[in-house]
Amino acid sequence: MFTGIPVAALDFYEDLEADNSKAWWTAHKDVYDHSVREPITALAAELESEFGAAKVFRPYRDVRFSKDKTPYKTAQGAFAAVAPSTGYYIQVDASGLVLAGGCYHGSTEQIGRYRAAVDREDRGKKLERILAKLRKAGFEIGGERLKTVPRGYDADHPRIELLRHKSLTARINVGCPDWLETPQALDEVRASWRALRPLVQWLHEAVG
Protein backbone atom coordinates (compact mmCIF):
# COMPACT_ATOMS: atom_id res chain seq x y z
CA MET A 1 0.00 0.00 0.00
CA PHE A 2 1.36 3.40 -1.00
CA THR A 3 2.09 5.73 1.93
CA GLY A 4 4.25 8.38 0.26
CA ILE A 5 7.71 8.93 -1.18
CA PRO A 6 10.23 9.50 1.63
CA VAL A 7 12.69 12.37 1.45
CA ALA A 8 15.33 9.66 1.90
CA ALA A 9 14.77 8.89 -1.80
CA LEU A 10 15.92 12.38 -2.75
CA ASP A 11 18.88 12.16 -0.38
CA PHE A 12 19.80 8.81 -1.92
CA TYR A 13 20.10 10.33 -5.40
CA GLU A 14 21.94 13.39 -4.16
CA ASP A 15 24.56 11.10 -2.61
CA LEU A 16 24.62 8.86 -5.69
CA GLU A 17 25.42 11.85 -7.88
CA ALA A 18 28.47 12.46 -5.66
CA ASP A 19 29.64 8.83 -5.72
CA ASN A 20 28.22 6.81 -8.60
CA SER A 21 30.17 3.64 -7.91
CA LYS A 22 29.36 -0.01 -7.37
CA ALA A 23 30.86 0.10 -3.87
CA TRP A 24 28.60 2.97 -2.80
CA TRP A 25 25.54 1.39 -4.43
CA THR A 26 26.11 -1.94 -2.74
CA ALA A 27 26.48 -0.26 0.66
CA HIS A 28 23.22 1.68 0.21
CA LYS A 29 21.10 -0.71 -1.87
CA ASP A 30 18.71 -1.26 1.04
CA VAL A 31 17.90 2.48 0.94
CA TYR A 32 17.16 2.20 -2.78
CA ASP A 33 14.94 -0.84 -2.26
CA HIS A 34 12.88 0.58 0.61
CA SER A 35 12.87 4.34 -0.06
CA VAL A 36 12.87 4.46 -3.86
CA ARG A 37 11.75 1.33 -5.68
CA GLU A 38 9.11 0.11 -3.23
CA PRO A 39 7.23 3.45 -3.02
CA ILE A 40 7.31 3.99 -6.79
CA THR A 41 6.12 0.42 -7.42
CA ALA A 42 3.31 0.85 -4.88
CA LEU A 43 2.31 4.18 -6.43
CA ALA A 44 2.22 2.67 -9.91
CA ALA A 45 0.01 -0.15 -8.62
CA GLU A 46 -2.46 2.36 -7.14
CA LEU A 47 -2.68 4.23 -10.46
CA GLU A 48 -2.97 1.13 -12.65
CA SER A 49 -6.77 0.85 -12.65
CA GLU A 50 -7.11 4.31 -14.19
CA PHE A 51 -3.96 4.74 -16.30
CA GLY A 52 -2.80 1.21 -17.03
CA ALA A 53 0.16 -0.80 -15.84
CA ALA A 54 3.40 1.13 -15.48
CA LYS A 55 6.88 -0.18 -16.15
CA VAL A 56 9.28 0.70 -13.32
CA PHE A 57 12.65 1.20 -14.96
CA ARG A 58 15.80 -0.60 -13.93
CA PRO A 59 18.38 1.46 -12.00
CA TYR A 60 21.30 0.33 -14.17
CA ARG A 61 22.62 2.37 -17.09
CA ASP A 62 23.42 0.82 -20.46
CA VAL A 63 27.04 1.93 -20.84
CA ARG A 64 27.98 -0.19 -23.85
CA PHE A 65 27.97 2.71 -26.32
CA SER A 66 28.44 5.61 -23.92
CA LYS A 67 31.58 7.52 -22.96
CA ASP A 68 30.01 7.99 -19.52
CA LYS A 69 30.65 4.70 -17.75
CA THR A 70 28.93 5.53 -14.45
CA PRO A 71 26.88 2.40 -13.73
CA TYR A 72 23.67 3.76 -12.16
CA LYS A 73 20.90 6.11 -13.22
CA THR A 74 20.56 9.20 -11.02
CA ALA A 75 16.76 9.05 -11.17
CA GLN A 76 14.03 6.44 -10.81
CA GLY A 77 11.36 6.55 -13.47
CA ALA A 78 8.19 4.66 -14.34
CA PHE A 79 6.09 4.83 -17.52
CA ALA A 80 2.47 3.86 -18.08
CA ALA A 81 2.09 3.35 -21.83
CA VAL A 82 -1.22 3.68 -23.67
CA ALA A 83 0.48 3.14 -27.06
CA PRO A 84 4.08 2.63 -28.23
CA SER A 85 6.18 5.46 -26.72
CA THR A 86 3.02 7.29 -25.62
CA GLY A 87 1.75 7.57 -22.06
CA TYR A 88 2.34 8.92 -18.54
CA TYR A 89 5.66 9.31 -16.76
CA ILE A 90 6.80 9.77 -13.15
CA GLN A 91 10.33 10.35 -11.87
CA VAL A 92 12.08 10.81 -8.56
CA ASP A 93 15.56 12.29 -8.39
CA ALA A 94 17.62 14.57 -6.14
CA SER A 95 15.44 17.58 -7.03
CA GLY A 96 12.20 15.83 -6.11
CA LEU A 97 9.19 14.62 -8.08
CA VAL A 98 8.71 15.08 -11.83
CA LEU A 99 5.42 14.28 -13.61
CA ALA A 100 5.04 14.15 -17.37
CA GLY A 101 3.24 12.68 -20.32
CA GLY A 102 3.25 12.62 -24.10
CA CYS A 103 4.88 10.80 -26.99
CA TYR A 104 8.56 9.91 -26.65
CA HIS A 105 10.89 8.65 -29.39
CA GLY A 106 8.33 8.49 -32.20
CA SER A 107 9.02 6.25 -35.17
CA THR A 108 9.10 7.65 -38.72
CA GLU A 109 5.53 6.44 -39.23
CA GLN A 110 4.35 7.97 -35.95
CA ILE A 111 5.95 11.31 -36.74
CA GLY A 112 4.27 11.30 -40.13
CA ARG A 113 0.86 10.65 -38.58
CA TYR A 114 1.50 13.30 -35.94
CA ARG A 115 2.31 15.97 -38.52
CA ALA A 116 -0.70 15.04 -40.64
CA ALA A 117 -2.92 15.54 -37.57
CA VAL A 118 -1.28 18.87 -36.67
CA ASP A 119 -1.76 20.02 -40.28
CA ARG A 120 -5.52 19.43 -40.06
CA GLU A 121 -7.34 22.55 -38.95
CA ASP A 122 -9.66 20.85 -36.46
CA ARG A 123 -7.15 18.51 -34.86
CA GLY A 124 -4.27 20.98 -34.95
CA LYS A 125 -6.25 23.71 -33.20
CA LYS A 126 -7.45 21.22 -30.61
CA LEU A 127 -3.83 20.36 -29.80
CA GLU A 128 -3.02 24.06 -29.47
CA ARG A 129 -5.83 24.47 -26.94
CA ILE A 130 -4.67 21.43 -24.96
CA LEU A 131 -1.09 22.72 -24.79
CA ALA A 132 -2.21 26.23 -23.81
CA LYS A 133 -4.18 24.81 -20.90
CA LEU A 134 -1.20 22.72 -19.76
CA ARG A 135 1.13 25.73 -19.91
CA LYS A 136 -1.33 27.70 -17.81
CA ALA A 137 -1.30 24.87 -15.25
CA GLY A 138 2.50 25.09 -14.99
CA PHE A 139 3.59 22.34 -17.39
CA GLU A 140 6.60 22.83 -19.65
CA ILE A 141 6.09 21.72 -23.26
CA GLY A 142 9.08 19.92 -24.73
CA GLY A 143 10.25 17.18 -27.03
CA GLU A 144 12.78 16.73 -29.82
CA ARG A 145 12.36 19.26 -32.62
CA LEU A 146 13.74 19.89 -36.08
CA LYS A 147 15.74 23.07 -36.56
CA THR A 148 14.47 23.31 -40.13
CA VAL A 149 11.02 23.21 -41.70
CA PRO A 150 9.78 19.61 -42.09
CA ARG A 151 9.63 18.39 -45.67
CA GLY A 152 6.28 18.99 -47.34
CA TYR A 153 5.20 21.94 -45.17
CA ASP A 154 5.49 25.70 -45.63
CA ALA A 155 7.54 27.86 -43.29
CA ASP A 156 4.51 30.12 -42.79
CA HIS A 157 2.22 27.29 -41.67
CA PRO A 158 0.15 28.55 -38.69
CA ARG A 159 1.38 25.61 -36.58
CA ILE A 160 4.90 25.35 -37.93
CA GLU A 161 6.44 25.17 -34.44
CA LEU A 162 4.30 22.13 -33.59
CA LEU A 163 5.12 20.57 -36.96
CA ARG A 164 8.82 20.72 -36.11
CA HIS A 165 8.33 18.29 -33.23
CA LYS A 166 9.57 14.71 -33.57
CA SER A 167 8.29 13.99 -30.06
CA LEU A 168 5.94 16.00 -27.86
CA THR A 169 5.82 16.02 -24.08
CA ALA A 170 4.56 18.08 -21.15
CA ARG A 171 6.25 17.94 -17.76
CA ILE A 172 6.21 19.64 -14.40
CA ASN A 173 8.88 19.50 -11.71
CA VAL A 174 6.90 19.35 -8.47
CA GLY A 175 10.00 19.35 -6.27
CA CYS A 176 9.65 18.28 -2.64
CA PRO A 177 6.32 19.57 -1.27
CA ASP A 178 5.10 18.73 2.24
CA TRP A 179 2.73 16.08 0.90
CA LEU A 180 5.43 14.06 -0.88
CA GLU A 181 6.01 11.80 2.15
CA THR A 182 2.28 11.27 2.75
CA PRO A 183 -0.52 9.26 1.09
CA GLN A 184 -1.71 12.58 -0.41
CA ALA A 185 1.04 12.16 -3.00
CA LEU A 186 -1.20 9.61 -4.74
CA ASP A 187 -3.97 12.20 -5.18
CA GLU A 188 -1.51 14.82 -6.41
CA VAL A 189 0.06 12.49 -8.98
CA ARG A 190 -3.36 11.33 -10.13
CA ALA A 191 -4.53 14.93 -10.57
CA SER A 192 -1.47 15.81 -12.68
CA TRP A 193 -1.85 12.72 -14.85
CA ARG A 194 -5.53 13.57 -15.33
CA ALA A 195 -4.49 17.05 -16.46
CA LEU A 196 -2.16 15.37 -18.98
CA ARG A 197 -4.84 12.97 -20.23
CA PRO A 198 -6.16 15.23 -23.06
CA LEU A 199 -2.64 15.46 -24.51
CA VAL A 200 -1.98 11.74 -24.15
CA GLN A 201 -5.36 10.90 -25.69
CA TRP A 202 -4.81 13.31 -28.58
CA LEU A 203 -1.44 11.72 -29.29
CA HIS A 204 -2.86 8.23 -28.92
CA GLU A 205 -5.58 8.96 -31.47
CA ALA A 206 -3.33 10.87 -33.86
CA VAL A 207 -0.10 8.90 -33.60
CA GLY A 208 -1.30 5.49 -32.41
C-alpha positions in Angstrom: 0.0 0.0 0.0 1.4 3.4 -1.0 2.1 5.7 1.9 4.2 8.4 0.3 7.7 8.9 -1.2 10.2 9.5 1.6 12.7 12.4 1.4 15.3 9.7 1.9 14.8 8.9 -1.8 15.9 12.4 -2.8 18.9 12.2 -0.4 19.8 8.8 -1.9 20.1 10.3 -5.4 21.9 13.4 -4.2 24.6 11.1 -2.6 24.6 8.9 -5.7 25.4 11.9 -7.9 28.5 12.5 -5.7 29.6 8.8 -5.7 28.2 6.8 -8.6 30.2 3.6 -7.9 29.4 0.0 -7.4 30.9 0.1 -3.9 28.6 3.0 -2.8 25.5 1.4 -4.4 26.1 -1.9 -2.7 26.5 -0.3 0.7 23.2 1.7 0.2 21.1 -0.7 -1.9 18.7 -1.3 1.0 17.9 2.5 0.9 17.2 2.2 -2.8 14.9 -0.8 -2.3 12.9 0.6 0.6 12.9 4.3 -0.1 12.9 4.5 -3.9 11.7 1.3 -5.7 9.1 0.1 -3.2 7.2 3.4 -3.0 7.3 4.0 -6.8 6.1 0.4 -7.4 3.3 0.8 -4.9 2.3 4.2 -6.4 2.2 2.7 -9.9 0.0 -0.2 -8.6 -2.5 2.4 -7.1 -2.7 4.2 -10.5 -3.0 1.1 -12.6 -6.8 0.9 -12.6 -7.1 4.3 -14.2 -4.0 4.7 -16.3 -2.8 1.2 -17.0 0.2 -0.8 -15.8 3.4 1.1 -15.5 6.9 -0.2 -16.1 9.3 0.7 -13.3 12.7 1.2 -15.0 15.8 -0.6 -13.9 18.4 1.5 -12.0 21.3 0.3 -14.2 22.6 2.4 -17.1 23.4 0.8 -20.5 27.0 1.9 -20.8 28.0 -0.2 -23.8 28.0 2.7 -26.3 28.4 5.6 -23.9 31.6 7.5 -23.0 30.0 8.0 -19.5 30.7 4.7 -17.8 28.9 5.5 -14.4 26.9 2.4 -13.7 23.7 3.8 -12.2 20.9 6.1 -13.2 20.6 9.2 -11.0 16.8 9.1 -11.2 14.0 6.4 -10.8 11.4 6.5 -13.5 8.2 4.7 -14.3 6.1 4.8 -17.5 2.5 3.9 -18.1 2.1 3.4 -21.8 -1.2 3.7 -23.7 0.5 3.1 -27.1 4.1 2.6 -28.2 6.2 5.5 -26.7 3.0 7.3 -25.6 1.8 7.6 -22.1 2.3 8.9 -18.5 5.7 9.3 -16.8 6.8 9.8 -13.2 10.3 10.3 -11.9 12.1 10.8 -8.6 15.6 12.3 -8.4 17.6 14.6 -6.1 15.4 17.6 -7.0 12.2 15.8 -6.1 9.2 14.6 -8.1 8.7 15.1 -11.8 5.4 14.3 -13.6 5.0 14.2 -17.4 3.2 12.7 -20.3 3.3 12.6 -24.1 4.9 10.8 -27.0 8.6 9.9 -26.7 10.9 8.7 -29.4 8.3 8.5 -32.2 9.0 6.2 -35.2 9.1 7.6 -38.7 5.5 6.4 -39.2 4.4 8.0 -35.9 6.0 11.3 -36.7 4.3 11.3 -40.1 0.9 10.7 -38.6 1.5 13.3 -35.9 2.3 16.0 -38.5 -0.7 15.0 -40.6 -2.9 15.5 -37.6 -1.3 18.9 -36.7 -1.8 20.0 -40.3 -5.5 19.4 -40.1 -7.3 22.6 -38.9 -9.7 20.9 -36.5 -7.1 18.5 -34.9 -4.3 21.0 -34.9 -6.3 23.7 -33.2 -7.5 21.2 -30.6 -3.8 20.4 -29.8 -3.0 24.1 -29.5 -5.8 24.5 -26.9 -4.7 21.4 -25.0 -1.1 22.7 -24.8 -2.2 26.2 -23.8 -4.2 24.8 -20.9 -1.2 22.7 -19.8 1.1 25.7 -19.9 -1.3 27.7 -17.8 -1.3 24.9 -15.3 2.5 25.1 -15.0 3.6 22.3 -17.4 6.6 22.8 -19.7 6.1 21.7 -23.3 9.1 19.9 -24.7 10.2 17.2 -27.0 12.8 16.7 -29.8 12.4 19.3 -32.6 13.7 19.9 -36.1 15.7 23.1 -36.6 14.5 23.3 -40.1 11.0 23.2 -41.7 9.8 19.6 -42.1 9.6 18.4 -45.7 6.3 19.0 -47.3 5.2 21.9 -45.2 5.5 25.7 -45.6 7.5 27.9 -43.3 4.5 30.1 -42.8 2.2 27.3 -41.7 0.2 28.6 -38.7 1.4 25.6 -36.6 4.9 25.3 -37.9 6.4 25.2 -34.4 4.3 22.1 -33.6 5.1 20.6 -37.0 8.8 20.7 -36.1 8.3 18.3 -33.2 9.6 14.7 -33.6 8.3 14.0 -30.1 5.9 16.0 -27.9 5.8 16.0 -24.1 4.6 18.1 -21.2 6.2 17.9 -17.8 6.2 19.6 -14.4 8.9 19.5 -11.7 6.9 19.4 -8.5 10.0 19.4 -6.3 9.6 18.3 -2.6 6.3 19.6 -1.3 5.1 18.7 2.2 2.7 16.1 0.9 5.4 14.1 -0.9 6.0 11.8 2.1 2.3 11.3 2.8 -0.5 9.3 1.1 -1.7 12.6 -0.4 1.0 12.2 -3.0 -1.2 9.6 -4.7 -4.0 12.2 -5.2 -1.5 14.8 -6.4 0.1 12.5 -9.0 -3.4 11.3 -10.1 -4.5 14.9 -10.6 -1.5 15.8 -12.7 -1.9 12.7 -14.9 -5.5 13.6 -15.3 -4.5 17.1 -16.5 -2.2 15.4 -19.0 -4.8 13.0 -20.2 -6.2 15.2 -23.1 -2.6 15.5 -24.5 -2.0 11.7 -24.1 -5.4 10.9 -25.7 -4.8 13.3 -28.6 -1.4 11.7 -29.3 -2.9 8.2 -28.9 -5.6 9.0 -31.5 -3.3 10.9 -33.9 -0.1 8.9 -33.6 -1.3 5.5 -32.4 
